[in-house]
Amino acid sequence: MRRSLFCLLILGIFGPAAFADQVTLKNGDRLTGKIVSGDGKTLLLKTEFVGDVAIQWAAIAGIESAENLNLTLKDGTRLSGKVTTQDGKFVVAGAPTPSAAPTGKENVVALRNDAEQKAFDVATDRMAHPKFTYFWGGLFDTGLALTRGNSSTATYTLSAKAVRATPRDKITLYSNYIYAEDSSTLPSRTTANAIRAGIRGDYNVASNLFVFSFADYETNQLQNLDLRQVYGGGFGYHVIKTNRNVFDIFGGGSYDHDAFGAYSYVNSATPPQTILVPAAVLNSAEAVIGEEFGTKFNKRTVLTERLSLFPNLSHPGDYRFQFNSTLATQLKVWLSWHLSLNDSYISYPPPGRKADDLILSTGLRVTWGKTKL
């Protein structure tokens, strides 16, 4: 009876350590807990009292696991079983011969427990065979400016973007809206009312080379643009593509259909004082030249920028360009503060209308899903 109680006492004291994974460091220290994962640089160990501990892979001398671990080697071999260490090399129990031979720590590129390996395999399968509903993320940018007193104005901006990105392709839906009104004197005047929206698809044909196609739609009340439709595509090249920085260049061609409505405007020189401008439809072939840049200054602040130039091939000398840039700083996981600059220019504006529409706005950004740069 006493012997049984003594055994239970010893098991209660030393049992948890006996059934825990153990990591031995080069300096002789030993850590116990549950090995979660490793990537050849660090090993994540979940301990009972300290919590998650990240251990430098180079500092590890040995591993003794109480549960199965899954090892991926540099040559792609995957081993699964309890891991022990012999002469500084890992031995996986139950691994088929010749893979059961001890392997050096330097040959291991990934190490996961069964739960982490299952999650990794599910994510890998999703990436290899993604459904259309997978991998979407996006954002909404809002801005509002009001004046009251000697002046009475209101300006509202809204931008939205949804992105589905995989290692193979990317789909981007985007839209921008601005509305401004000046009611300082009656009747009130609309000083801005424009909408731009579109869709773009990118497909990687090589590690750095991609093809793209897009469709853009735009209206602008102050420019009397009822609808601009642009359809195009081409090739692009990933000059820089890292976790922190992205820089792409692209080029191709497009078809532009512009429908301008009829209007009248006051002529500063007389006569006549009022000039009537009939409706007009312009169809043009265009070249497409552009670049896109994004960088993460730190974990919270991101800068994105895109410039697209459209030289007119049907009417040489005419051109358009679109420039969009946003600096966003994260306040919470889903909330950021943004500063945006958007410039839309055409060299052939309708008579009495200006060629450039420039928007500088600031406000809140709401994100959802897994957003990119």
C-alpha positions as CSV (number, residue, x, y, z in Angstrom):
1,M,0.0,0.0,0.0
2,R,2.8,2.4,1.0
3,R,4.7,1.5,-2.2
4,S,1.6,2.3,-4.3
5,L,1.1,5.7,-2.6
6,F,4.8,6.4,-3.1
7,C,4.6,5.6,-6.8
8,L,1.5,7.8,-7.2
9,L,3.3,10.6,-5.4
10,I,6.4,10.3,-7.7
11,L,4.1,10.1,-10.8
12,G,2.3,13.2,-9.6
13,I,5.5,15.2,-9.2
14,F,7.4,14.0,-12.2
15,G,4.6,12.7,-14.5
16,P,3.9,15.9,-16.4
17,A,7.6,16.3,-17.3
18,A,7.8,12.7,-18.2
19,F,5.0,13.0,-20.8
20,A,6.1,16.4,-22.1
21,D,8.4,17.2,-25.0
22,Q,11.9,18.2,-24.0
23,V,14.3,20.5,-25.8
24,T,18.0,20.5,-24.7
25,L,20.0,23.6,-25.5
26,K,23.7,23.7,-26.3
27,N,24.4,25.4,-22.9
28,G,22.9,22.4,-21.2
29,D,19.6,24.0,-20.2
30,R,16.5,21.9,-20.7
31,L,13.0,23.2,-21.5
32,T,9.8,21.1,-21.3
33,G,6.4,21.7,-22.8
34,K,4.7,20.9,-26.1
35,I,6.5,21.4,-29.4
36,V,4.2,23.3,-31.8
37,S,6.3,24.1,-34.9
38,G,9.6,25.0,-36.3
39,D,10.8,26.5,-39.6
40,G,14.6,25.8,-39.5
41,K,15.2,29.2,-37.8
42,T,13.1,29.1,-34.6
43,L,11.2,26.4,-32.7
44,L,8.0,27.3,-30.9
45,L,7.5,25.5,-27.5
46,K,4.3,25.9,-25.6
47,T,5.0,25.7,-21.8
48,E,2.7,25.3,-18.9
49,F,3.7,28.4,-16.9
50,V,5.8,30.6,-19.2
51,G,3.5,30.4,-22.3
52,D,4.9,30.3,-25.8
53,V,8.7,30.3,-26.0
54,A,10.5,30.9,-29.3
55,I,13.9,29.1,-29.3
56,Q,16.6,29.8,-31.8
57,W,17.1,26.7,-34.0
58,A,20.9,27.1,-33.9
59,A,20.8,26.9,-30.0
60,I,19.1,23.5,-29.9
61,A,21.3,20.5,-29.1
62,G,18.6,17.8,-28.9
63,I,14.8,17.0,-28.9
64,E,13.0,14.3,-27.1
65,S,9.3,14.3,-28.0
66,A,6.5,12.5,-26.1
67,E,4.1,12.8,-29.1
68,N,4.5,12.4,-32.8
69,L,6.2,15.2,-34.7
70,N,6.2,15.7,-38.5
71,L,9.6,16.7,-40.1
72,T,10.1,18.0,-43.6
73,L,13.6,17.7,-44.9
74,K,15.4,19.8,-47.6
75,D,14.9,17.1,-50.2
76,G,11.1,17.1,-49.6
77,T,11.1,13.9,-47.5
78,R,8.4,13.9,-44.8
79,L,8.9,11.9,-41.6
80,S,6.4,11.3,-38.8
81,G,6.9,9.8,-35.4
82,K,8.4,10.4,-32.0
83,V,11.7,12.2,-32.2
84,T,14.8,11.4,-30.2
85,T,18.4,12.7,-30.5
86,Q,21.5,10.5,-31.0
87,D,24.9,12.0,-31.4
88,G,23.4,15.4,-32.3
89,K,21.1,14.0,-35.0
90,F,17.4,13.5,-35.0
91,V,15.9,9.9,-35.1
92,V,12.2,9.5,-36.0
93,A,10.7,6.4,-34.5
94,G,8.6,4.4,-36.9
95,A,9.9,6.2,-40.0
96,P,10.5,3.8,-43.0
97,T,14.0,2.7,-43.9
98,P,16.2,4.3,-45.2
99,S,14.5,7.5,-44.0
100,A,14.8,6.2,-40.4
101,A,18.5,7.0,-40.5
102,P,19.5,9.9,-38.2
103,T,19.2,13.2,-39.9
104,G,21.2,16.4,-39.1
105,K,19.4,19.4,-37.6
106,E,20.5,21.4,-40.6
107,N,18.5,19.2,-43.0
108,V,15.2,20.0,-41.3
109,V,13.2,22.9,-43.0
110,A,9.9,22.4,-41.1
111,L,8.8,20.6,-37.9
112,R,5.2,20.5,-36.7
113,N,3.1,18.6,-34.2
114,D,0.1,16.6,-35.6
115,A,-2.4,19.5,-35.1
116,E,-0.2,22.0,-36.8
117,Q,0.6,19.6,-39.6
118,K,-3.1,19.0,-40.3
119,A,-3.8,22.7,-40.4
120,F,-0.8,23.2,-42.7
121,D,-2.0,20.4,-45.1
122,V,-5.5,21.9,-45.2
123,A,-4.1,25.3,-46.0
124,T,-1.8,23.8,-48.7
125,D,-4.7,22.0,-50.3
126,R,-6.8,25.1,-50.3
127,M,-3.9,27.0,-52.0
128,A,-3.4,24.3,-54.6
129,H,-7.1,23.9,-55.3
130,P,-8.7,27.2,-54.3
131,K,-12.4,27.8,-54.6
132,F,-13.5,31.2,-55.8
133,T,-14.7,32.2,-52.3
134,Y,-11.3,31.6,-50.8
135,F,-8.6,34.3,-50.1
136,W,-10.8,37.4,-50.3
137,G,-9.8,40.6,-48.4
138,G,-10.6,44.2,-48.8
139,L,-10.9,47.7,-47.4
140,F,-13.2,50.8,-47.3
141,D,-11.7,54.3,-47.2
142,T,-14.0,57.2,-46.1
143,G,-13.5,60.9,-45.9
144,L,-15.8,63.8,-44.9
145,A,-15.1,67.5,-44.7
146,L,-17.7,70.1,-43.6
147,T,-17.6,73.9,-43.3
148,R,-20.3,76.1,-41.7
149,G,-20.6,79.8,-40.9
150,N,-19.3,82.2,-43.6
151,S,-19.2,79.2,-45.9
152,S,-21.3,76.1,-46.1
153,T,-19.6,73.2,-48.0
154,A,-19.6,69.5,-47.8
155,T,-17.2,67.0,-49.4
156,Y,-17.5,63.2,-49.1
157,T,-15.2,60.6,-50.5
158,L,-15.5,56.8,-50.5
159,S,-13.1,54.2,-51.9
160,A,-13.5,50.4,-51.8
161,K,-11.3,47.5,-52.9
162,A,-11.7,43.8,-52.8
163,V,-8.7,41.5,-53.6
164,R,-8.5,37.7,-54.1
165,A,-4.8,36.8,-54.2
166,T,-3.1,33.5,-54.6
167,P,0.5,32.6,-55.7
168,R,-0.9,32.0,-59.2
169,D,-3.4,34.8,-59.8
170,K,-5.0,38.0,-58.4
171,I,-8.4,39.5,-58.9
172,T,-9.0,43.1,-57.9
173,L,-12.3,45.0,-57.7
174,Y,-12.1,48.7,-57.0
175,S,-14.2,51.9,-56.9
176,N,-13.8,55.5,-56.0
177,Y,-16.5,58.1,-55.4
178,I,-16.4,61.8,-54.6
179,Y,-19.3,64.2,-54.0
180,A,-19.0,67.9,-53.0
181,E,-21.6,70.7,-52.6
182,D,-21.3,74.4,-52.0
183,S,-24.5,75.9,-50.4
184,S,-22.9,79.1,-49.2
185,T,-25.3,81.0,-51.5
186,L,-28.6,79.7,-53.0
187,P,-29.1,77.8,-55.2
188,S,-26.5,75.3,-54.0
189,R,-24.0,74.1,-56.5
190,T,-22.5,70.6,-57.0
191,T,-18.8,71.1,-57.2
192,A,-17.8,67.5,-57.6
193,N,-19.6,64.3,-58.5
194,A,-17.6,61.5,-60.0
195,I,-17.5,57.7,-59.8
196,R,-14.8,55.3,-61.1
197,A,-15.0,51.5,-60.8
198,G,-13.4,48.5,-62.4
199,I,-12.0,45.0,-62.3
200,R,-8.6,43.7,-63.0
201,G,-7.2,40.2,-63.2
202,D,-3.5,39.2,-63.1
203,Y,-2.2,35.7,-63.9
204,N,1.4,34.6,-63.2
205,V,2.9,32.8,-66.2
206,A,6.4,32.7,-64.7
207,S,8.0,33.6,-61.4
208,N,8.3,37.3,-62.3
209,L,6.2,37.6,-65.5
210,F,2.4,38.0,-65.5
211,V,-0.4,38.8,-67.9
212,F,-3.4,41.1,-67.0
213,S,-6.7,42.3,-68.3
214,F,-9.0,45.0,-67.0
215,A,-12.3,46.9,-67.4
216,D,-12.7,50.5,-66.2
217,Y,-15.9,52.5,-65.9
218,E,-16.1,56.2,-65.1
219,T,-18.6,59.1,-64.8
220,N,-17.9,62.7,-64.1
221,Q,-20.8,65.2,-63.8
222,L,-18.6,68.3,-63.8
223,Q,-16.8,67.1,-67.0
224,N,-20.1,66.1,-68.6
225,L,-18.8,62.6,-68.9
226,D,-21.8,60.3,-69.0
227,L,-19.8,57.1,-69.2
228,R,-16.2,56.1,-70.0
229,Q,-15.6,52.4,-70.8
230,V,-12.1,51.1,-71.1
231,Y,-11.2,47.5,-71.9
232,G,-7.6,46.3,-72.1
233,G,-4.8,44.0,-71.1
234,G,-1.1,43.2,-71.5
235,F,2.0,41.9,-69.8
236,G,3.7,42.8,-66.6
237,Y,6.9,42.1,-64.7
238,H,7.5,41.8,-60.9
239,V,10.6,43.8,-60.4
240,I,10.5,43.5,-56.6
241,K,8.3,41.0,-54.8
242,T,8.9,40.6,-51.1
243,N,6.9,40.6,-47.9
244,R,7.7,44.3,-47.4
245,N,8.1,45.7,-50.9
246,V,6.3,45.2,-54.2
247,F,7.2,47.0,-57.5
248,D,5.5,46.0,-60.8
249,I,5.8,47.5,-64.3
250,F,3.2,46.7,-67.0
251,G,2.3,47.6,-70.5
252,G,-0.3,46.7,-73.2
253,G,-3.2,48.1,-75.1
254,S,-6.8,49.2,-74.5
255,Y,-10.0,50.3,-76.2
256,D,-11.6,53.5,-74.8
257,H,-15.3,54.5,-75.4
258,D,-16.2,58.0,-74.1
259,A,-19.7,59.4,-74.1
260,F,-20.0,63.1,-73.3
261,G,-23.5,64.7,-72.8
262,A,-24.7,68.0,-74.3
263,Y,-24.3,71.1,-72.2
264,S,-23.9,74.9,-72.3
265,Y,-21.4,77.2,-70.7
266,V,-20.9,80.9,-70.3
267,N,-18.3,82.4,-72.6
268,S,-16.1,85.1,-71.0
269,A,-15.7,86.7,-74.4
270,T,-18.8,88.1,-76.2
271,P,-20.6,87.4,-78.4
272,P,-22.1,84.9,-77.8
273,Q,-22.4,84.8,-74.1
274,T,-23.6,81.2,-74.0
275,I,-22.1,78.4,-76.0
276,L,-24.0,75.2,-76.7
277,V,-21.9,72.0,-76.8
278,P,-23.5,69.0,-78.5
279,A,-23.2,65.5,-77.2
280,A,-20.1,63.6,-78.4
281,V,-18.9,60.0,-78.6
282,L,-15.2,59.2,-78.9
283,N,-13.8,55.8,-79.7
284,S,-10.0,55.4,-79.4
285,A,-7.3,52.7,-79.3
286,E,-4.8,53.4,-76.5
287,A,-1.5,52.0,-75.3
288,V,-1.2,51.2,-71.6
289,I,2.0,51.9,-69.6
290,G,2.2,51.8,-65.9
291,E,3.7,50.9,-62.6
292,E,2.5,49.8,-59.2
293,F,4.5,50.2,-55.9
294,G,3.8,49.2,-52.3
295,T,5.9,49.3,-49.2
296,K,5.5,48.6,-45.5
297,F,7.4,51.2,-43.5
298,N,6.7,49.2,-40.3
299,K,4.0,46.8,-38.9
300,R,1.5,49.7,-38.9
301,T,2.2,52.0,-41.8
302,V,1.7,51.0,-45.5
303,L,2.2,53.1,-48.7
304,T,0.6,52.0,-52.0
305,E,0.7,53.8,-55.3
306,R,-0.2,53.1,-59.0
307,L,0.3,55.2,-62.1
308,S,-1.4,54.2,-65.4
309,L,-0.7,56.2,-68.6
310,F,-2.9,55.8,-71.7
311,P,-1.3,57.4,-74.9
312,N,-4.0,57.7,-77.6
313,L,-3.1,55.7,-80.7
314,S,-6.2,56.9,-82.7
315,H,-5.5,60.6,-82.1
316,P,-1.7,60.9,-81.6
317,G,-0.8,63.6,-79.1
318,D,-3.8,63.0,-76.8
319,Y,-3.4,61.0,-73.6
320,R,-4.9,60.2,-70.2
321,F,-3.4,59.1,-66.9
322,Q,-4.7,57.8,-63.6
323,F,-2.6,58.2,-60.4
324,N,-3.7,56.8,-57.0
325,S,-1.7,56.8,-53.8
326,T,-2.6,56.0,-50.2
327,L,-0.7,56.2,-47.0
328,A,-2.4,54.2,-44.2
329,T,-1.5,53.8,-40.5
330,Q,-3.2,51.0,-38.5
331,L,-5.0,52.1,-35.4
332,K,-6.6,48.6,-34.6
333,V,-6.5,45.3,-36.4
334,W,-9.5,46.3,-38.6
335,L,-9.2,50.2,-38.4
336,S,-6.6,52.6,-40.0
337,W,-6.2,56.2,-40.7
338,H,-5.5,57.0,-44.3
339,L,-4.3,59.9,-46.5
340,S,-5.1,59.5,-50.2
341,L,-4.2,61.4,-53.4
342,N,-6.0,60.6,-56.6
343,D,-5.4,62.4,-59.9
344,S,-7.4,61.9,-63.2
345,Y,-6.2,63.8,-66.3
346,I,-7.3,63.9,-69.9
347,S,-5.5,66.1,-72.5
348,Y,-8.7,66.5,-74.5
349,P,-11.4,67.8,-72.1
350,P,-14.7,69.1,-73.6
351,P,-14.9,72.8,-74.3
352,G,-15.1,74.9,-71.2
353,R,-14.1,72.1,-68.9
354,K,-10.8,71.5,-67.2
355,A,-8.5,68.6,-67.9
356,D,-7.5,67.6,-64.4
357,D,-9.4,66.3,-61.4
358,L,-7.3,66.1,-58.3
359,I,-8.6,64.7,-55.0
360,L,-6.7,64.9,-51.7
361,S,-8.7,63.2,-48.8
362,T,-8.1,61.8,-45.4
363,G,-10.3,59.7,-43.1
364,L,-10.8,56.2,-41.7
365,R,-10.1,52.9,-43.4
366,V,-11.9,49.7,-42.4
367,T,-10.3,46.4,-43.5
368,W,-11.7,42.9,-43.7
369,G,-10.3,39.5,-44.7
370,K,-6.6,39.1,-45.5
371,T,-5.7,42.4,-47.1
372,K,-2.5,43.0,-49.2
373,L,-0.4,46.0,-49.8
